[in-house]
C-alpha cells in the first residue's frame, strides 16, 4: 500500500471518529470546546511532537475522546 493510500484510510477513519463523537454529544458546542482545550493542553505537554499531520494534537484529542466515550458506554451497559 502506498503512503498516500494509507493517509486516505487514516483520514477516513478520523472523519468517522469525529462524526461519531459529534453524534454522541448532547451539546456539540461544548464538545468542540472540550476538544479544543484538550488539544491545546496536548500541544504544550508534548512539545517534541513530530510535524506529522496524523499526529496533530487536535486529531489525538478527538480520537481519545471517542475512545473514552466508548469505554463509558461499555461500563454503563
PQR file with spaces between the fields and no chain letter, atoms N, CA, C, O and H, PARSE charges and radii, in Angstrom:
ATOM       1  N    UNK     1       0.846   -1.181    0.000 -0.4000 1.5000
ATOM       2  CA   UNK     1       0.000    0.000    0.000 -0.0000 2.0000
ATOM       3  C    UNK     1       0.888    1.239    0.000  0.5500 1.7000
ATOM       4  O    UNK     1       1.867    1.317    0.743 -0.5500 1.4000
ATOM       5  N    UNK     2       0.537    2.197   -0.836 -0.4000 1.5000
ATOM       6  CA   UNK     2       1.311    3.422   -0.928 -0.0000 2.0000
ATOM       7  C    UNK     2       0.996    4.344    0.244  0.5500 1.7000
ATOM       8  O    UNK     2      -0.052    4.243    0.880 -0.5500 1.4000
ATOM       9  H    UNK     2      -0.258    2.134   -1.440  0.4000 1.0000
ATOM      10  N    UNK     3       1.929    5.235    0.503 -0.4000 1.5000
ATOM      11  CA   UNK     3       1.787    6.157    1.632 -0.0000 2.0000
ATOM      12  C    UNK     3       0.533    7.025    1.510  0.5500 1.7000
ATOM      13  O    UNK     3      -0.166    7.240    2.500 -0.5500 1.4000
ATOM      14  H    UNK     3       2.781    5.317   -0.014  0.4000 1.0000
ATOM      15  N    UNK     4       0.240    7.530    0.297 -0.4000 1.5000
ATOM      16  CA   UNK     4      -0.944    8.383    0.132 -0.0000 2.0000
ATOM      17  C    UNK     4      -2.235    7.594    0.336  0.5500 1.7000
ATOM      18  O    UNK     4      -3.234    8.157    0.785 -0.5500 1.4000
ATOM      19  H    UNK     4       0.809    7.356   -0.508  0.4000 1.0000
ATOM      20  N    UNK     5      -2.229    6.294    0.013 -0.4000 1.5000
ATOM      21  CA   UNK     5      -3.399    5.458    0.257 -0.0000 2.0000
ATOM      22  C    UNK     5      -3.605    5.256    1.756  0.5500 1.7000
ATOM      23  O    UNK     5      -4.734    5.261    2.246 -0.5500 1.4000
ATOM      24  H    UNK     5      -1.418    5.837   -0.351  0.4000 1.0000
ATOM      25  N    UNK     6      -2.510    5.081    2.467 -0.4000 1.5000
ATOM      26  CA   UNK     6      -2.586    4.917    3.921 -0.0000 2.0000
ATOM      27  C    UNK     6      -3.146    6.179    4.564  0.5500 1.7000
ATOM      28  O    UNK     6      -3.962    6.092    5.481 -0.5500 1.4000
ATOM      29  H    UNK     6      -1.593    5.077    2.069  0.4000 1.0000
ATOM      30  N    UNK     7      -2.721    7.345    4.098 -0.4000 1.5000
ATOM      31  CA   UNK     7      -3.231    8.608    4.641 -0.0000 2.0000
ATOM      32  C    UNK     7      -4.712    8.778    4.354  0.5500 1.7000
ATOM      33  O    UNK     7      -5.445    9.305    5.191 -0.5500 1.4000
ATOM      34  H    UNK     7      -2.058    7.415    3.353  0.4000 1.0000
ATOM      35  N    UNK     8      -5.169    8.338    3.176 -0.4000 1.5000
ATOM      36  CA   UNK     8      -6.596    8.420    2.855 -0.0000 2.0000
ATOM      37  C    UNK     8      -7.402    7.559    3.820  0.5500 1.7000
ATOM      38  O    UNK     8      -8.448    7.982    4.312 -0.5500 1.4000
ATOM      39  H    UNK     8      -4.573    7.910    2.496  0.4000 1.0000
ATOM      40  N    UNK     9      -6.913    6.355    4.088 -0.4000 1.5000
ATOM      41  CA   UNK     9      -7.598    5.461    5.019 -0.0000 2.0000
ATOM      42  C    UNK     9      -7.637    6.092    6.401  0.5500 1.7000
ATOM      43  O    UNK     9      -8.673    6.091    7.065 -0.5500 1.4000
ATOM      44  H    UNK     9      -6.063    6.012    3.689  0.4000 1.0000
ATOM      45  N    UNK    10      -6.515    6.625    6.826 -0.4000 1.5000
ATOM      46  CA   UNK    10      -6.467    7.249    8.150 -0.0000 2.0000
ATOM      47  C    UNK    10      -7.378    8.466    8.226  0.5500 1.7000
ATOM      48  O    UNK    10      -8.032    8.683    9.246 -0.5500 1.4000
ATOM      49  H    UNK    10      -5.673    6.626    6.287  0.4000 1.0000
ATOM      50  N    UNK    11      -7.431    9.255    7.172 -0.4000 1.5000
ATOM      51  CA   UNK    11      -8.295   10.433    7.208 -0.0000 2.0000
ATOM      52  C    UNK    11      -9.768   10.016    7.219  0.5500 1.7000
ATOM      53  O    UNK    11     -10.590   10.675    7.856 -0.5500 1.4000
ATOM      54  H    UNK    11      -6.900    9.079    6.343  0.4000 1.0000
ATOM      55  N    UNK    12     -10.108    8.929    6.521 -0.4000 1.5000
ATOM      56  CA   UNK    12     -11.483    8.419    6.575 -0.0000 2.0000
ATOM      57  C    UNK    12     -11.816    7.946    7.986  0.5500 1.7000
ATOM      58  O    UNK    12     -12.915    8.189    8.483 -0.5500 1.4000
ATOM      59  H    UNK    12      -9.441    8.394    6.003  0.4000 1.0000
ATOM      60  N    UNK    13     -10.865    7.270    8.628 -0.4000 1.5000
ATOM      61  CA   UNK    13     -11.055    6.780    9.992 -0.0000 2.0000
ATOM      62  C    UNK    13     -11.236    7.958   10.956  0.5500 1.7000
ATOM      63  O    UNK    13     -12.101    7.926   11.831 -0.5500 1.4000
ATOM      64  H    UNK    13      -9.972    7.072    8.224  0.4000 1.0000
ATOM      65  N    UNK    14     -10.427    8.976   10.789 -0.4000 1.5000
ATOM      66  CA   UNK    14     -10.502   10.153   11.650 -0.0000 2.0000
ATOM      67  C    UNK    14     -11.839   10.871   11.442  0.5500 1.7000
ATOM      68  O    UNK    14     -12.470   11.301   12.407 -0.5500 1.4000
ATOM      69  H    UNK    14      -9.724    9.002   10.078  0.4000 1.0000
ATOM      70  N    UNK    15     -12.262   10.996   10.203 -0.4000 1.5000
ATOM      71  CA   UNK    15     -13.544   11.640    9.911 -0.0000 2.0000
ATOM      72  C    UNK    15     -14.697   10.841   10.531  0.5500 1.7000
ATOM      73  O    UNK    15     -15.627   11.421   11.091 -0.5500 1.4000
ATOM      74  H    UNK    15     -11.749   10.647    9.419  0.4000 1.0000
ATOM      75  N    UNK    16     -14.630    9.516   10.429 -0.4000 1.5000
ATOM      76  CA   UNK    16     -15.653    8.656   11.019 -0.0000 2.0000
ATOM      77  C    UNK    16     -15.716    8.852   12.536  0.5500 1.7000
ATOM      78  O    UNK    16     -16.795    8.985   13.112 -0.5500 1.4000
ATOM      79  H    UNK    16     -13.874    9.045    9.974  0.4000 1.0000
ATOM      80  N    UNK    17     -14.543    8.869   13.170 -0.4000 1.5000
ATOM      81  CA   UNK    17     -14.496    9.041   14.629 -0.0000 2.0000
ATOM      82  C    UNK    17     -15.024   10.420   15.033  0.5500 1.7000
ATOM      83  O    UNK    17     -15.713   10.550   16.045 -0.5500 1.4000
ATOM      84  H    UNK    17     -13.666    8.761   12.702  0.4000 1.0000
ATOM      85  N    UNK    18     -14.705   11.437   14.248 -0.4000 1.5000
ATOM      86  CA   UNK    18     -15.190   12.784   14.542 -0.0000 2.0000
ATOM      87  C    UNK    18     -16.705   12.840   14.451  0.5500 1.7000
ATOM      88  O    UNK    18     -17.367   13.406   15.322 -0.5500 1.4000
ATOM      89  H    UNK    18     -14.145   11.331   13.426  0.4000 1.0000
ATOM      90  N    UNK    19     -17.250   12.253   13.395 -0.4000 1.5000
ATOM      91  CA   UNK    19     -18.707   12.232   13.234 -0.0000 2.0000
ATOM      92  C    UNK    19     -19.361   11.444   14.369  0.5500 1.7000
ATOM      93  O    UNK    19     -20.426   11.820   14.858 -0.5500 1.4000
ATOM      94  H    UNK    19     -16.712   11.793   12.688  0.4000 1.0000
ATOM      95  N    UNK    20     -18.725   10.360   14.780 -0.4000 1.5000
ATOM      96  CA   UNK    20     -19.269    9.565   15.880 -0.0000 2.0000
ATOM      97  C    UNK    20     -19.299   10.378   17.172  0.5500 1.7000
ATOM      98  O    UNK    20     -20.278   10.342   17.917 -0.5500 1.4000
ATOM      99  H    UNK    20     -17.860   10.055   14.382  0.4000 1.0000
ATOM     100  N    UNK    21     -18.219   11.107   17.427 -0.4000 1.5000
ATOM     101  CA   UNK    21     -18.145   11.933   18.633 -0.0000 2.0000
ATOM     102  C    UNK    21     -19.243   12.997   18.629  0.5500 1.7000
ATOM     103  O    UNK    21     -19.906   13.212   19.644 -0.5500 1.4000
ATOM     104  H    UNK    21     -17.423   11.136   16.822  0.4000 1.0000
ATOM     105  N    UNK    22     -19.432   13.654   17.502 -0.4000 1.5000
ATOM     106  CA   UNK    22     -20.459   14.691   17.424 -0.0000 2.0000
ATOM     107  C    UNK    22     -21.865   14.113   17.508  0.5500 1.7000
ATOM     108  O    UNK    22     -22.778   14.768   18.011 -0.5500 1.4000
ATOM     109  H    UNK    22     -18.893   13.480   16.677  0.4000 1.0000
ATOM     110  N    UNK    23     -22.042   12.889   17.018 -0.4000 1.5000
ATOM     111  CA   UNK    23     -23.338   12.230   17.117 -0.0000 2.0000
ATOM     112  C    UNK    23     -23.666   11.876   18.559  0.5500 1.7000
ATOM     113  O    UNK    23     -24.811   12.003   18.994 -0.5500 1.4000
ATOM     114  H    UNK    23     -21.300   12.357   16.609  0.4000 1.0000
ATOM     115  N    UNK    24     -22.655   11.431   19.296 -0.4000 1.5000
ATOM     116  CA   UNK    24     -22.862   11.038   20.685 -0.0000 2.0000
ATOM     117  C    UNK    24     -23.043   12.238   21.614  0.5500 1.7000
ATOM     118  O    UNK    24     -23.578   12.104   22.714 -0.5500 1.4000
ATOM     119  H    UNK    24     -21.725   11.328   18.943  0.4000 1.0000
ATOM     120  N    UNK    25     -22.600   13.395   21.169 -0.4000 1.5000
ATOM     121  CA   UNK    25     -22.627   14.589   22.020 -0.0000 2.0000
ATOM     122  C    UNK    25     -24.033   15.154   22.136  0.5500 1.7000
ATOM     123  O    UNK    25     -24.754   15.270   21.145 -0.5500 1.4000
ATOM     124  H    UNK    25     -22.165   13.504   20.276  0.4000 1.0000
ATOM     125  N    UNK    26     -24.408   15.499   23.349 -0.4000 1.5000
ATOM     126  CA   UNK    26     -25.705   16.161   23.540 -0.0000 2.0000
ATOM     127  C    UNK    26     -25.588   17.656   23.229  0.5500 1.7000
ATOM     128  O    UNK    26     -26.573   18.298   22.865 -0.5500 1.4000
ATOM     129  H    UNK    26     -23.822   15.404   24.153  0.4000 1.0000
ATOM     130  N    UNK    27     -24.387   18.200   23.375 -0.4000 1.5000
ATOM     131  CA   UNK    27     -24.148   19.617   23.104 -0.0000 2.0000
ATOM     132  C    UNK    27     -22.881   19.723   22.257  0.5500 1.7000
ATOM     133  O    UNK    27     -21.772   19.624   22.782 -0.5500 1.4000
ATOM     134  H    UNK    27     -23.587   17.678   23.671  0.4000 1.0000
ATOM     135  N    UNK    28     -23.044   19.923   20.949 -0.4000 1.5000
ATOM     136  CA   UNK    28     -21.904   19.942   20.027 -0.0000 2.0000
ATOM     137  C    UNK    28     -20.924   21.074   20.349  0.5500 1.7000
ATOM     138  O    UNK    28     -19.712   20.901   20.227 -0.5500 1.4000
ATOM     139  H    UNK    28     -23.945   20.003   20.523  0.4000 1.0000
ATOM     140  N    UNK    29     -21.444   22.217   20.755 -0.4000 1.5000
ATOM     141  CA   UNK    29     -20.571   23.346   21.085 -0.0000 2.0000
ATOM     142  C    UNK    29     -19.664   22.984   22.249  0.5500 1.7000
ATOM     143  O    UNK    29     -18.457   23.225   22.202 -0.5500 1.4000
ATOM     144  H    UNK    29     -22.429   22.358   20.854  0.4000 1.0000
ATOM     145  N    UNK    30     -20.241   22.406   23.287 -0.4000 1.5000
ATOM     146  CA   UNK    30     -19.475   22.042   24.480 -0.0000 2.0000
ATOM     147  C    UNK    30     -18.388   21.019   24.133  0.5500 1.7000
ATOM     148  O    UNK    30     -17.259   21.128   24.612 -0.5500 1.4000
ATOM     149  H    UNK    30     -21.221   22.209   23.325  0.4000 1.0000
ATOM     150  N    UNK    31     -18.721   20.042   23.313 -0.4000 1.5000
ATOM     151  CA   UNK    31     -17.745   19.030   22.914 -0.0000 2.0000
ATOM     152  C    UNK    31     -16.635   19.658   22.079  0.5500 1.7000
ATOM     153  O    UNK    31     -15.464   19.313   22.237 -0.5500 1.4000
ATOM     154  H    UNK    31     -19.638   19.954   22.923  0.4000 1.0000
ATOM     155  N    UNK    32     -17.000   20.575   21.197 -0.4000 1.5000
ATOM     156  CA   UNK    32     -15.998   21.253   20.375 -0.0000 2.0000
ATOM     157  C    UNK    32     -15.019   22.031   21.246  0.5500 1.7000
ATOM     158  O    UNK    32     -13.813   22.014   20.998 -0.5500 1.4000
ATOM     159  H    UNK    32     -17.952   20.856   21.070  0.4000 1.0000
ATOM     160  N    UNK    33     -15.530   22.705   22.253 -0.4000 1.5000
ATOM     161  CA   UNK    33     -14.664   23.463   23.173 -0.0000 2.0000
ATOM     162  C    UNK    33     -13.773   22.502   23.969  0.5500 1.7000
ATOM     163  O    UNK    33     -12.592   22.779   24.179 -0.5500 1.4000
ATOM     164  H    UNK    33     -16.509   22.719   22.455  0.4000 1.0000
ATOM     165  N    UNK    34     -14.338   21.376   24.411 -0.4000 1.5000
ATOM     166  CA   UNK    34     -13.545   20.385   25.149 -0.0000 2.0000
ATOM     167  C    UNK    34     -12.421   19.824   24.282  0.5500 1.7000
ATOM     168  O    UNK    34     -11.298   19.649   24.754 -0.5500 1.4000
ATOM     169  H    UNK    34     -15.298   21.151   24.241  0.4000 1.0000
ATOM     170  N    UNK    35     -12.722   19.545   23.025 -0.4000 1.5000
ATOM     171  CA   UNK    35     -11.698   19.044   22.100 -0.0000 2.0000
ATOM     172  C    UNK    35     -10.600   20.085   21.935  0.5500 1.7000
ATOM     173  O    UNK    35      -9.415   19.760   22.002 -0.5500 1.4000
ATOM     174  H    UNK    35     -13.634   19.687   22.642  0.4000 1.0000
ATOM     175  N    UNK    36     -10.993   21.330   21.722 -0.4000 1.5000
ATOM     176  CA   UNK    36     -10.009   22.403   21.533 -0.0000 2.0000
ATOM     177  C    UNK    36      -9.125   22.572   22.766  0.5500 1.7000
ATOM     178  O    UNK    36      -7.910   22.725   22.641 -0.5500 1.4000
ATOM     179  H    UNK    36     -11.957   21.593   21.668  0.4000 1.0000
ATOM     180  N    UNK    37      -9.722   22.545   23.945 -0.4000 1.5000
ATOM     181  CA   UNK    37      -8.941   22.692   25.180 -0.0000 2.0000
ATOM     182  C    UNK    37      -7.989   21.522   25.379  0.5500 1.7000
ATOM     183  O    UNK    37      -6.841   21.712   25.781 -0.5500 1.4000
ATOM     184  H    UNK    37     -10.709   22.421   24.047  0.4000 1.0000
ATOM     185  N    UNK    38      -8.465   20.308   25.099 -0.4000 1.5000
ATOM     186  CA   UNK    38      -7.609   19.135   25.250 -0.0000 2.0000
ATOM     187  C    UNK    38      -6.453   19.192   24.250  0.5500 1.7000
ATOM     188  O    UNK    38      -5.316   18.871   24.595 -0.5500 1.4000
ATOM     189  H    UNK    38      -9.398   20.154   24.773  0.4000 1.0000
ATOM     190  N    UNK    39      -6.740   19.595   23.029 -0.4000 1.5000
ATOM     191  CA   UNK    39      -5.700   19.691   22.005 -0.0000 2.0000
ATOM     192  C    UNK    39      -4.653   20.735   22.386  0.5500 1.7000
ATOM     193  O    UNK    39      -3.456   20.526   22.188 -0.5500 1.4000
ATOM     194  H    UNK    39      -7.664   19.855   22.749  0.4000 1.0000
ATOM     195  N    UNK    40      -5.110   21.850   22.931 -0.4000 1.5000
ATOM     196  CA   UNK    40      -4.185   22.900   23.355 -0.0000 2.0000
ATOM     197  C    UNK    40      -3.283   22.389   24.483  0.5500 1.7000
ATOM     198  O    UNK    40      -2.080   22.648   24.499 -0.5500 1.4000
ATOM     199  H    UNK    40      -6.083   22.019   23.092  0.4000 1.0000
ATOM     200  N    UNK    41      -3.884   21.665   25.413 -0.4000 1.5000
ATOM     201  CA   UNK    41      -3.116   21.096   26.526 -0.0000 2.0000
ATOM     202  C    UNK    41      -2.087   20.087   25.998  0.5500 1.7000
ATOM     203  O    UNK    41      -0.937   20.084   26.435 -0.5500 1.4000
ATOM     204  H    UNK    41      -4.861   21.454   25.399  0.4000 1.0000
ATOM     205  N    UNK    42      -2.505   19.237   25.062 -0.4000 1.5000
ATOM     206  CA   UNK    42      -1.607   18.235   24.491 -0.0000 2.0000
ATOM     207  C    UNK    42      -0.452   18.896   23.757  0.5500 1.7000
ATOM     208  O    UNK    42       0.686   18.430   23.818 -0.5500 1.4000
ATOM     209  H    UNK    42      -3.440   19.239   24.707  0.4000 1.0000
ATOM     210  N    UNK    43      -0.757   19.987   23.062 -0.4000 1.5000
ATOM     211  CA   UNK    43       0.272   20.694   22.298 -0.0000 2.0000
ATOM     212  C    UNK    43       1.402   21.149   23.215  0.5500 1.7000
ATOM     213  O    UNK    43       2.574   21.060   22.848 -0.5500 1.4000
ATOM     214  H    UNK    43      -1.682   20.365   23.012  0.4000 1.0000
ATOM     215  N    UNK    44       1.059   21.632   24.398 -0.4000 1.5000
ATOM     216  CA   UNK    44       2.076   22.127   25.313 -0.0000 2.0000
ATOM     217  C    UNK    44       2.706   21.017   26.154  0.5500 1.7000
ATOM     218  O    UNK    44       3.824   21.174   26.645 -0.5500 1.4000
ATOM     219  H    UNK    44       0.107   21.705   24.696  0.4000 1.0000
ATOM     220  N    UNK    45       2.001   19.899   26.324 -0.4000 1.5000
ATOM     221  CA   UNK    45       2.578   18.767   27.054 -0.0000 2.0000
ATOM     222  C    UNK    45       3.611   18.048   26.212  0.5500 1.7000
ATOM     223  O    UNK    45       4.648   17.625   26.725 -0.5500 1.4000
ATOM     224  H    UNK    45       1.093   19.771   25.925  0.4000 1.0000
ATOM     225  N    UNK    46       3.337   17.904   24.924 -0.4000 1.5000
ATOM     226  CA   UNK    46       4.208   17.156   24.015 -0.0000 2.0000
ATOM     227  C    UNK    46       4.887   18.116   23.054  0.5500 1.7000
ATOM     228  O    UNK    46       4.564   18.150   21.867 -0.5500 1.4000
ATOM     229  H    UNK    46       2.495   18.247   24.508  0.4000 1.0000
ATOM     230  N    UNK    47       5.813   18.883   23.560 -0.4000 1.5000
ATOM     231  CA   UNK    47       6.469   19.910   22.755 -0.0000 2.0000
ATOM     232  C    UNK    47       7.301   19.296   21.632  0.5500 1.7000
ATOM     233  O    UNK    47       7.475   19.922   20.586 -0.5500 1.4000
ATOM     234  H    UNK    47       6.076   18.856   24.524  0.4000 1.0000
ATOM     235  N    UNK    48       7.816   18.092   21.829 -0.4000 1.5000
ATOM     236  CA   UNK    48       8.685   17.470   20.828 -0.0000 2.0000
ATOM     237  C    UNK    48       7.915   16.615   19.818  0.5500 1.7000
ATOM     238  O    UNK    48       8.448   15.633   19.302 -0.5500 1.4000
ATOM     239  H    UNK    48       7.675   17.584   22.679  0.4000 1.0000
ATOM     240  N    UNK    49       6.672   16.985   19.538 -0.4000 1.5000
ATOM     241  CA   UNK    49       5.857   16.254   18.561 -0.0000 2.0000
ATOM     242  C    UNK    49       6.453   16.439   17.165  0.5500 1.7000
ATOM     243  O    UNK    49       6.840   17.538   16.769 -0.5500 1.4000
ATOM     244  H    UNK    49       6.239   17.783   19.957  0.4000 1.0000
ATOM     245  N    UNK    50       6.511   15.332   16.441 -0.4000 1.5000
ATOM     246  CA   UNK    50       6.939   15.395   15.048 -0.0000 2.0000
ATOM     247  C    UNK    50       5.827   16.066   14.255  0.5500 1.7000
ATOM     248  O    UNK    50       4.648   15.875   14.554 -0.5500 1.4000
ATOM     249  H    UNK    50       6.197   14.439   16.763  0.4000 1.0000
ATOM     250  N    UNK    51       6.189   16.842   13.258 -0.4000 1.5000
ATOM     251  CA   UNK    51       5.185   17.576   12.487 -0.0000 2.0000
ATOM     252  C    UNK    51       4.495   16.651   11.489  0.5500 1.7000
ATOM     253  O    UNK    51       4.610   16.829   10.276 -0.5500 1.4000
ATOM     254  H    UNK    51       7.147   16.997   13.015  0.4000 1.0000
ATOM     255  N    UNK    52       3.783   15.673   12.012 -0.4000 1.5000
ATOM     256  CA   UNK    52       3.054   14.690   11.222 -0.0000 2.0000
ATOM     257  C    UNK    52       1.584   15.059   11.276  0.5500 1.7000
ATOM     258  O    UNK    52       1.028   15.177   12.368 -0.5500 1.4000
ATOM     259  H    UNK    52       3.690   15.529   12.998  0.4000 1.0000
ATOM     260  N    UNK    53       0.928   15.247   10.122 -0.4000 1.5000
ATOM     261  CA   UNK    53      -0.476   15.673   10.149 -0.0000 2.0000
ATOM     262  C    UNK    53      -1.408   14.683   10.841  0.5500 1.7000
ATOM     263  O    UNK    53      -2.470   15.077   11.324 -0.5500 1.4000
ATOM     264  H    UNK    53       1.379   15.151    9.235  0.4000 1.0000
ATOM     265  N    UNK    54      -1.034   13.411   10.898 -0.4000 1.5000
ATOM     266  CA   UNK    54      -1.880   12.425   11.564 -0.0000 2.0000
ATOM     267  C    UNK    54      -1.617   12.372   13.062  0.5500 1.7000
ATOM     268  O    UNK    54      -2.321   11.678   13.795 -0.5500 1.4000
ATOM     269  H    UNK    54      -0.172   13.091   10.505  0.4000 1.0000
ATOM     270  N    UNK    55      -0.609   13.101   13.516 -0.4000 1.5000
ATOM     271  CA   UNK    55      -0.256   13.098   14.930 -0.0000 2.0000
ATOM     272  C    UNK    55      -0.472   14.479   15.550  0.5500 1.7000
ATOM     273  O    UNK    55       0.132   14.811   16.570 -0.5500 1.4000
ATOM     274  H    UNK    55      -0.037   13.665   12.920  0.4000 1.0000
ATOM     275  N    UNK    56      -1.323   15.264   14.939 -0.4000 1.5000
ATOM     276  CA   UNK    56      -1.606   16.601   15.457 -0.0000 2.0000
ATOM     277  C    UNK    56      -2.402   16.494   16.755  0.5500 1.7000
ATOM     278  O    UNK    56      -3.184   15.559   16.923 -0.5500 1.4000
ATOM     279  H    UNK    56      -1.814   14.995   14.111  0.4000 1.0000
ATOM     280  N    UNK    57      -2.213   17.432   17.665 -0.4000 1.5000
ATOM     281  CA   UNK    57      -2.939   17.391   18.943 -0.0000 2.0000
ATOM     282  C    UNK    57      -4.454   17.344   18.779  0.5500 1.7000
ATOM     283  O    UNK    57      -5.130   16.681   19.565 -0.5500 1.4000
ATOM     284  H    UNK    57      -1.578   18.192   17.529  0.4000 1.0000
ATOM     285  N    UNK    58      -4.998   18.022   17.789 -0.4000 1.5000
ATOM     286  CA   UNK    58      -6.455   18.031   17.614 -0.0000 2.0000
ATOM     287  C    UNK    58      -6.955   16.638   17.218  0.5500 1.7000
ATOM     288  O    UNK    58      -8.009   16.200   17.680 -0.5500 1.4000
ATOM     289  H    UNK    58      -4.448   18.561   17.150  0.4000 1.0000
ATOM     290  N    UNK    59      -6.202   15.950   16.367 -0.4000 1.5000
ATOM     291  CA   UNK    59      -6.586   14.597   15.940 -0.0000 2.0000
ATOM     292  C    UNK    59      -6.515   13.648   17.124  0.5500 1.7000
ATOM     293  O    UNK    59      -7.423   12.845   17.338 -0.5500 1.4000
ATOM     294  H    UNK    59      -5.346   16.306   15.992  0.4000 1.0000
ATOM     295  N    UNK    60      -5.444   13.738   17.886 -0.4000 1.5000
ATOM     296  CA   UNK    60      -5.298   12.860   19.055 -0.0000 2.0000
ATOM     297  C    UNK    60      -6.379   13.130   20.083  0.5500 1.7000
ATOM     298  O    UNK    60      -6.878   12.194   20.707 -0.5500 1.4000
ATOM     299  H    UNK    60      -4.707   14.391   17.712  0.4000 1.0000
ATOM     300  N    UNK    61      -6.756   14.396   20.276 -0.4000 1.5000
ATOM     301  CA   UNK    61      -7.800   14.743   21.238 -0.0000 2.0000
ATOM     302  C    UNK    61      -9.140   14.133   20.814  0.5500 1.7000
ATOM     303  O    UNK    61      -9.870   13.595   21.646 -0.5500 1.4000
ATOM     304  H    UNK    61      -6.351   15.157   19.769  0.4000 1.0000
ATOM     305  N    UNK    62      -9.457   14.217   19.537 -0.4000 1.5000
ATOM     306  CA   UNK    62     -10.709   13.641   19.036 -0.0000 2.0000
ATOM     307  C    UNK    62     -10.725   12.134   19.252  0.5500 1.7000
ATOM     308  O    UNK    62     -11.699   11.589   19.773 -0.5500 1.4000
ATOM     309  H    UNK    62      -8.864   14.655   18.861  0.4000 1.0000
ATOM     310  N    UNK    63      -9.658   11.465   18.856 -0.4000 1.5000
ATOM     311  CA   UNK    63      -9.602   10.012   18.978 -0.0000 2.0000
ATOM     312  C    UNK    63      -9.681    9.569   20.437  0.5500 1.7000
ATOM     313  O    UNK    63     -10.348    8.583   20.752 -0.5500 1.4000
ATOM     314  H    UNK    63      -8.868   11.907   18.433  0.4000 1.0000
ATOM     315  N    UNK    64      -9.006   10.289   21.321 -0.4000 1.5000
ATOM     316  CA   UNK    64      -9.049    9.949   22.748 -0.0000 2.0000
ATOM     317  C    UNK    64     -10.453   10.126   23.318  0.5500 1.7000
ATOM     318  O    UNK    64     -10.926    9.291   24.089 -0.5500 1.4000
ATOM     319  H    UNK    64      -8.464   11.089   21.064  0.4000 1.0000
ATOM     320  N    UNK    65     -11.113   11.210   22.940 -0.4000 1.5000
ATOM     321  CA   UNK    65     -12.452   11.464   23.485 -0.0000 2.0000
ATOM     322  C    UNK    65     -13.457   10.418   23.000  0.5500 1.7000
ATOM     323  O    UNK    65     -14.327   10.000   23.763 -0.5500 1.4000
ATOM     324  H    UNK    65     -10.729   11.888   22.313  0.4000 1.0000
ATOM     325  N    UNK    66     -13.347    9.995   21.746 -0.4000 1.5000
ATOM     326  CA   UNK    66     -14.240    8.951   21.242 -0.0000 2.0000
ATOM     327  C    UNK    66     -13.990    7.657   22.008  0.5500 1.7000
ATOM     328  O    UNK    66     -14.934    6.972   22.401 -0.5500 1.4000
ATOM     329  H    UNK    66     -12.639   10.335   21.125  0.4000 1.0000
ATOM     330  N    UNK    67     -12.717    7.323   22.219 -0.4000 1.5000
ATOM     331  CA   UNK    67     -12.391    6.109   22.974 -0.0000 2.0000
ATOM     332  C    UNK    67     -12.939    6.180   24.393  0.5500 1.7000
ATOM     333  O    UNK    67     -13.460    5.189   24.904 -0.5500 1.4000
ATOM     334  H    UNK    67     -11.950    7.879   21.900  0.4000 1.0000
ATOM     335  N    UNK    68     -12.829    7.331   25.029 -0.4000 1.5000
ATOM     336  CA   UNK    68     -13.340    7.489   26.389 -0.0000 2.0000
ATOM     337  C    UNK    68     -14.858    7.329   26.430  0.5500 1.7000
ATOM     338  O    UNK    68     -15.396    6.703   27.344 -0.5500 1.4000
ATOM     339  H    UNK    68     -12.406    8.136   24.614  0.4000 1.0000
ATOM     340  N    UNK    69     -15.543    7.892   25.443 -0.4000 1.5000
ATOM     341  CA   UNK    69     -16.995    7.739   25.388 -0.0000 2.0000
ATOM     342  C    UNK    69     -17.378    6.287   25.160  0.5500 1.7000
ATOM     343  O    UNK    69     -18.331    5.790   25.761 -0.5500 1.4000
ATOM     344  H    UNK    69     -15.107    8.401   24.701  0.4000 1.0000
ATOM     345  N    UNK    70     -16.647    5.612   24.303 -0.4000 1.5000
ATOM     346  CA   UNK    70     -16.929    4.187   24.053 -0.0000 2.0000
ATOM     347  C    UNK    70     -16.709    3.362   25.313  0.5500 1.7000
ATOM     348  O    UNK    70     -17.483    2.447   25.596 -0.5500 1.4000
ATOM     349  H    UNK    70     -15.873    6.015   23.815  0.4000 1.0000
ATOM     350  N    UNK    71     -15.666    3.674   26.072 -0.4000 1.5000
ATOM     351  CA   UNK    71     -15.397    2.944   27.315 -0.0000 2.0000
ATOM     352  C    UNK    71     -16.513    3.189   28.322  0.5500 1.7000
ATOM     353  O    UNK    71     -16.934    2.262   29.013 -0.5500 1.4000
ATOM     354  H    UNK    71     -15.037    4.418   25.842  0.4000 1.0000
ATOM     355  N    UNK    72     -16.992    4.414   28.415 -0.4000 1.5000
ATOM     356  CA   UNK    72     -18.065    4.690   29.385 -0.0000 2.0000
ATOM     357  C    UNK    72     -19.361    4.004   28.956  0.5500 1.7000
ATOM     358  O    UNK    72     -20.145    3.584   29.807 -0.5500 1.4000
ATOM     359  H    UNK    72     -16.650    5.168   27.854  0.4000 1.0000
ATOM     360  N    UNK    73     -19.598    3.885   27.648 -0.4000 1.5000
ATOM     361  CA   UNK    73     -20.783    3.160   27.172 -0.0000 2.0000
ATOM     362  C    UNK    73     -20.695    1.684   27.561  0.5500 1.7000
ATOM     363  O    UNK    73     -21.681    1.076   27.977 -0.5500 1.4000
ATOM     364  H    UNK    73     -18.961    4.226   26.956  0.4000 1.0000
ATOM     365  N    UNK    74     -19.514    1.133   27.420 -0.4000 1.5000
ATOM     366  CA   UNK    74     -19.318   -0.284   27.765 -0.0000 2.0000
ATOM     367  C    UNK    74     -19.534   -0.491   29.253  0.5500 1.7000
ATOM     368  O    UNK    74     -20.142   -1.481   29.659 -0.5500 1.4000
ATOM     369  H    UNK    74     -18.713    1.627   27.082  0.4000 1.0000
ATOM     370  N    UNK    75     -19.049    0.420   30.059 -0.4000 1.5000
ATOM     371  CA   UNK    75     -19.176    0.299   31.513 -0.0000 2.0000
ATOM     372  C    UNK    75     -20.642    0.416   31.942  0.5500 1.7000
ATOM     373  O    UNK    75     -21.088   -0.308   32.832 -0.5500 1.4000
ATOM     374  H    UNK    75     -18.555    1.224   29.729  0.4000 1.0000
ATOM     375  N    UNK    76     -21.392    1.326   31.309 -0.4000 1.5000
ATOM     376  CA   UNK    76     -22.779    1.531   31.718 -0.0000 2.0000
ATOM     377  C    UNK    76     -23.724    0.466   31.180  0.5500 1.7000
ATOM     378  O    UNK    76     -24.835    0.323   31.690 -0.5500 1.4000
ATOM     379  H    UNK    76     -21.029    1.914   30.586  0.4000 1.0000
ATOM     380  N    UNK    77     -23.314   -0.281   30.169 -0.4000 1.5000
ATOM     381  CA   UNK    77     -24.189   -1.347   29.624 -0.0000 2.0000
ATOM     382  C    UNK    77     -24.314   -2.526   30.551  0.5500 1.7000
ATOM     383  O    UNK    77     -25.009   -3.491   30.232 -0.5500 1.4000
ATOM     384  H    UNK    77     -22.412   -0.165   29.754  0.4000 1.0000
